[in-house]
Amino acid sequence: MAEPKHADPATAPAALDEGLPIVAPPGASPALASSPFRELDPVHQTYEANPAPWWVALMWLAYLIGGATYLVVNLMR
């Protein structure tokens, strides 16, 4: 396993290109590893739609109908 790169504004983009984790040097603040001056990793910045399956909508519909039925039946008592 490769040794993780230590955060340094000059070498942080290079570490991203290598696919290695960026960690703060020993004794430094952990915030140094997430410096705002680094480039964003373009691989993790894409949106992928994940629509809910049809049966999830069916479960919600059954839940709402069951709740409404419960209220109507118990309020009529």
N, C-alpha and C positions, 0 to 999 in steps of 0.2 A: 504494500500500500504506500502511496506517495505521501510525503511529508506535507502538511498544509502550509500554505503561504501565510506570512504575517502581513497584516494590513500596513500598507505604506501608500500614500496617494500616488506615488510615481509608479509602483509596481502592481497596484490593485487591478487595473484592467488586464494586465498580462496574466495574472492569476485566474481571472475569469475566463480568459481564452483557453487556459489549460484545463478547466473544469475542476479545479481543486478548491476546497473550502478556504475562505479567508478568515483568519483568526487574529485576535489582538496579540501583540508580543507579551511575554510574561511580565507581570507587574504593571501593565498599562490598562487603561480603562477599556472595558468591553465595547464602549461606543466607538472606539477607533476602528473596529472591524466593520461597522456599518456607516462609514464616512459618507456624507452626502456628495462628495466630490468624485465618487467612483461612477463609472458608466453602468447603466442598468443592463442586466442580462436579457437580451432580446428573446431568448427561448421561453422564459417564464412570464412574458408580458403579453401573450396572445390570449384572446378570449375564445373559448370553445363552448358553443351552446350545448346544453345537456337537458333536453326537455324531459318532463316527468312522464313515466309510462301511463298508458290509459287506465290501468287498474288503480293507480293512486287517485286519479280524479273520481273513479267509481267509489273508492273508500271514503273520500271526502263527501261525496253526494249522499252515501248511505249514512254517514255520521250526522250530517245536517238534517236529513229527513227523520232519522231516529230521534234527534234532539227536539225537533219541532213536534213530532208525535208525542214524545214524553211530556212536553210542556202542555200540549192541548189536553191529553188524557188526565194529567194530574191537576190541571187548573179547573177541570170540570167537576171534580169531586166536591 
